Amino acid sequence: MEIFGISIGGDHSSDEDVLADLTLEERDRYLTWWRTFTLLDRLNWVAIGLILAPAFASLYGLKNWKTFALLGCALFIVTRVWLRVLTCPRCGATYSGGLITVFQRFSSLSTCYGCDLSKRALRVLETRGY
């Protein structure tokens, strides 16, 4: 794809075959890790919703939503830390880069810091089943 004369690599066809040659044991390990990762990611979004709920509830005059905000904060911190310390199913390194990425302003969790295993490849593994 080319935009304003700049070539952007949008071809991800190689991602589909990256994990095609896994053994059954490796495949199960990767899928278990992927399910844990997606569960934690979704819980993190639920926590953000719980944190924002009191702001919207106060607009409508509802009270006693502070408990939801506190629960949301606790859940957000726990899931965020847990996502940062997950180990990669391929190389065994900390998927996010661990303590190195704590001080970065934004650290993407889209690829492994050690071996470049991508969430896209894991999603393809889950949908295709290989």
Buried (B, 14 or more C-beta within 10 A) or exposed (E): EEEEEEEEEEEEEEBBEBBEEBEEEEBEBBBEBBEBBBEBEEBBEBBBEBBEBBEEBEEEEEEEBEEBBEBBEEBBEBBEEBBBEBBBBBBEBBBBBBEEBEEEEEBEBEBBBBBEBBBBBBEBBBEEEB
